[in-house]
Amino acid sequence: MEAHISAQHWGRYVSVFLLFSAVLNTASAVTHYSIPEEMEEGSVVADLAADLGLDVKTLSKRRIRLDVIANKKYLDVNKETGQLYIAERIDREFICTTKTSTSCFLKMEAIVENPQRIFYIELEIMDINDNAPNFRRDTINLDLSEATQAGERFSVNNAVDLDVGANSVKTYHLSDSDHFNIEIQTGRDGSKFADLILKKTLDREQQAVHNLILTAVDGGVPTRSGTASITVRVLDTNDNAPKFDKDNYKIDIMENSPIGSLVVKLNATDLDEGTNSEILYSYSLYTSEKTQQTFHLNPNNGEITVKEMINYEDFRIYDMEVIATDKGPNSLIGQCKLTILVTDMNDNHPEISIKSFQSPVKEDIPVDSVIAVVSVSDKDSGENGIVDIRIADTLPFALRESSDNYYELVVSEPLDREKVPEYDITFTVTDRGSPPLSDNETMTLELLDVNDNVPQFPQSFYTIPVMENNAPGALLSSLTAFDPDLHENQYLVYFIIEKEIVNTSMSMLFSINPENGNLYALKTFDYEIEKEFLFHIEARDSGVPPLSSNVTVHIIIVDQNDNPPVIVSPWRAHGSVVEEKIPRSTDKGSLVSKVIAIDTDSVQNSRITYQFLQVTDATLFSLDQYNGEIRTMRMFSYRDPRHQRLVVIAKDNGDPALSATVTIKLSTVETAVKAYSDMTEVPLEYDIFSDLNLYLVIGLGSVSFLLLITILVTCVLKCQKPKPSKAAPPSRNSVISDRNSTIADSTLVSNDAYWYSLFLAETRKGKLVVRQPVPKAGSRYIVSSLPRSTGLTETSDSAASTLQGSTTTGSSSS
């Protein structure tokens, strides 16, 4: 410890002290020692054997011992050396608890035996500064009124130090403070304590709490100290009057403000606390009764609200004085003045008056025409009395100011009843107040219809398919037009625009209901005669003047499979059997005969296929199903019958299919027949009038006669028509000619059938048949029978059996 003294120092101190004590205690026989407290264990206090005059060598035998004090053995004797040493640390403050005396002694007896002797030992314990000053409470609380006068003294707890003498409390120190200091006092027992002195008056509003530190310091070396906190709370006194945020208030309020609405919330503050800071608000005597009736003042929170309706025209300015009073003893007050200015409110709506209005009007009324005249007004004044008028921007109308507050409604865009039949026109008037007020007036303008829309068909061109063999009077289609106009301008009448086709009027072929546009057929159509019709239908309304439009109608006659195939080769009388002779030595693949059938139906229905219905020997002949050629599949044998019977059926492609049959009786002959290549050597005088050729010439002559009659009739009809219509559909002849010319390039039909039949007949008689196109005649041909000896480039006018015609003639003969 800090207070310990070195052993050498204390040894000299103890030796001197023992020498001094020996002189004094000769008579009393008490050995006295002085040591500082808190010496370390084992420290030598004195040479006890020498001091007591004992022989060190006999100490063990004589059993020297010391008394135990308070169950503790602080000292002991070393029996080897006779030295007295510290056996346990000695605390002076524990042994000597009283502070009335600064001396502290520890008395004991040393006992030896053989002989037994008792030595009295007195050990004085010297104090060292091993304890610091300590306050009984770490925090000291003081409550002082802010009204306490300067110089007042306040006692605080003193500090206690267990040490004595110079090591006890010597002085006190206080932390820096503008309001407090201390004064040190000395008690009767020499103890030190401090008084707290107020050197400057307190103000709670500036500082409500003062925190101080009191320090106690002892006189030891080195010094020790202890501290305590002093908390001084300043108690409030009602020394501050309430104060408003502003001394004067200027407030604007709108007239007609709702009752109960807040005008202003006054706020007064009091720097005091508790009841001293609680405030009540009230009107002063300078506030008029009218003001107090109009405005309510809440005494607790200072809110001023509207109590009665405020009218700008009655009062424009209200003056009042409000007092704030605290609740402390000897109440203090504060006051402020208020000026309330009433703002005029835009409380009158603008008005609109319709002076004149014209309805209904025609939809073709000119632009800039006047429809209505209106006037506007507002009872307010200034900006609140200025009125603006407007209508919707989407309307085809405009407002035009004619004079002060008078406006004309004029047409700004062309009107169309079919788009908008009537208009709801809303006039909106708005003043320029804040907030602006507005009003509106709505009137309905009706439009009268004029005949300004032509009838409209849904399509500009109608294609109507009609199945041939239709019933007369059958409904073909309904051609309905639409007219968006009203009443008589909307009523439509339908007409067929007259047009003649082959001296036949359209009204003889078709009829249309004038009321609903239903189109009917007046006759039965035959695809093989008429294939299409092209004409116009007109729809006319009943307006004045009437308007009309027309549409083109294309009638297409659809073919039915109503014509069976007709076998034109080999030719035979009705129901008769065709007889043919062929050499028995005919080679395999030789052409025996060819069956040709024609069908006057359309291309699809007129497609012909051939097959054997009956055949004597199916292994002998083959039939091409597309071109009708009958060829030998092998050579004849001696076992084959001399007569062969072939039944060929020609069937069209219709649904259901129609057919025709031909029976061919073939007879084989033993006589050799020269090949066609040697026919050029046969003289021209061969009989050209065989049975087959005779029938063929008669048929072709009849056809030629009919063709001549047809051409003459056509020429007469065309001469009677000065200017044929360009819109007329193509004649039946031209349509059929185009069709058969196409077919002639793919299958042998129409006049090709006759040509081929003639080819077979004439070549068998030794003639060469040539078909030549007529110059500038399209699909027309000249079929000539020439001697085989002549070249292909030569034509004999005298020997020619000329069949001049077109594919049209062939079609007509069929």
C-alpha positions, 0 to 999 in steps of 0.5 A: 500500500501507499502508506507502507514504510520500508522495513529498514526505516521502520526497523530504525524507528522501532529500535529507537522507540524500544530504547526510549520505551525501555528507559520509561518502562523499567518499572512497569515491565511493558514492552511497547512497539509502534508500527504503521498499519497495513504492513505486509505479512512476514515483516519483522517488527522487533527482535523480541528475544533480545528486547525481553532478555531471552536466550534465542537457543532456549526459545523452542524449548521454553515454548514461547507464544503470543495471545490470539486477539479477537480470533486473529493472530496478527503477530508471531515470534520466530523461535529460531531467531526470536524476531517478532513479525507480522502474521496477518495484515493489520487494519487500524480502522478495523481494530480501532473503530472510534474516531474520538482518539487518534491513538490505536494500541494492540495489547498482548502477552508473550508467555514462555515456560521453564520457567514460566514468565509473562511479558506484556507487549503493547503495539501502537498501530499508526494510521496511514492515508488509505481511505478516501473521503466518502459522502453518505449519498452520491446525489443531493437534491435541493428544491429552491424557489426562483424567488429565493433571495441571494445570500441564502445558505443551504446545508448539504451532507458532509463527507466522512473519512475513516482515516484520522488526523491529517489524513481525514477530510481537510477541505471541499471544492464546488464546480463552477457556477454563476449562482452558487458557491460554498462556505467550509465550516469546522465542527466541534470534533474538528470535522469539516462540512460545507454550506451551499450559498446562493450568490445570484437570484434564480430564474426558472424560465432561463434555467430550471435545473442546476447540476453541481459537483461537490468534492471533499479532499483529505490532508494525506500525502498523497491526497484522496478525494470523494464527490457528490452530485448536487441537483438544484431544481428551481421551483416556478413562481408566476412571474411571467404574463401570457403573450400572444404570437402577434400584437395585431392580427389582420384577417380576411374572411369570405362572406357567407362563410359557414357557421362554425368555420374557423376564422383564426386560432389565437395562441398565447404562451406563458413561460411559467409552468403548471397552473401559472402557464394555463391560459383563458381567452376572453373578449375585452370590454372594447369589443362590440356586442355585434362582433361578439354575436357574430364571432365565437371565442373559445376560452380554452384554445383561443379559436375564433369561429363564425357564429352568425352569417356574415354579409358583406353588405352589412359589415365589412370590418370587425374590430375586437380585442382578446385578453389572455389570462393565466391561472396562477396566483395574482393572475397576469394577462396579455392582450392582442387586437384583431381586424377582420376584413370581409371579402365580397363573394361571387354569390350571384349566378349569371343568367341567360335569356332566349330572345328568339329561336327558329326550329325546325329548319331545313338541313340545307339551310345556308351557312351563316344563317341566324338560328337564335338570339340570346342575352346574358346578365349577372347581378354582381359587379366588377369581375364577378359581373362579367359574363362569358357565353359558349357552346360546345366546340363540336357543334356546327354552330357559332356565337356572334356578339351583336351588341352588349350582352346580346349574341346570335347563334349562326350556322358555321358548317353545312348540316346533314340530317342523315348524320345528325337529325337534331342537335341539343344546343347548350348555352353555358354562361360563366362569370369571372368571379373566384370561384366562377359561377355558371348556368346553362340553357339547352334547346333542341334544333330539329332538321327537316329532310331534303332529297339530297341522297341518291338511292344506294345499292349494297353492290355495284354489280350483281352476278346471279346464277340461274339453273336452266329449265327454271320455272317461269315466275321463279324469284331470282334475287332481291335487289334492294337499294337504300335511301337515307332520306325520309318520307317520300324522299325515301320511297323507292321504285325499281325499273329494268332499263329496256334493252333488246337482245336478238329482237327480244326485250328484257321486260319479256325475259325478266320482271322486277317488283317496283316496290321491293326490287324482287327480280323474277324470270318470265320464261324457262331458260335453256343453257344450250340456247341462252347462256347469260344476260347483262342488263341494268336495274334503276332505283328511283326515289319519290322526291322532288326532283327525284334521284336515282341510281342503277346497278348492273345485273349479270344473269348466268344460266347454269347448265343441267345435264339434260341432253344425252350424247348423240352418236354421229359416227358411225352413222346409222338410221335410228335403231339400225345396226352398223355393218362393217367388213374387215379383212380377216388378215388384219394385223394387231392394233389396226383401227377397225372403227371409231365411235364419235358421240357429241353432247350439247351440254356444257363442257363438264356435262359433255365429256364423253367416255366409251366402253363395250356394253357387249362384245362377242370376243373380249380378247379380240377388240379393244376400245379407247374410253376417251376417243372411241377407237376400236382396234384389234388386240390380235390377229384373227384365227380360224377359230374366230367367228366370221361375224362379230357383234360389238355394242358400244355405249357412250356416256356423258359426265353429268349427274346423273349420267346420260348415254347412247349406244351403237351396235356394230356388226363386223364381218370378216372377208377372205378377199384382201383389201389394199392398204390406204396407202395404195388408194392413190392409184385407184381412179377417181371414177370409183363409185362415190355414192355408196350407202354411207356416203349417200346418207352423209351427203344428204345430212350435210346438205340439210345442214348447209341449207339450215345454215344458209337460212340462219345467215339470211335471217341474221343479216335481215335482223342486223339491217333493221337495227341501226345501232346495236347496244354495246352493253348487250350480252354476246349472242347465243351463236357466238357463245356456242361457237367459242365453246365448240371451237375449244372443244374441237381442239380437245375432243372430236365433237360438233362439225369435227364429228362430221368431218371425221365421218366424211374422212372414213367414208371418202378414204374408203372410196379412194378420196383424200379429204382435206380440211382447210381454214377459211382465211380471216374466218376464225374457226371456220373450215372448208372440207374438200374431197380430193382425188388421192393423185392430187397434191395436198396443196391443190384443190379441185373446185369441180370435184370438191364436195364442199361443206362450208360452215363454222363450228357454229353451224355444226352446233346448230345442226346438233 
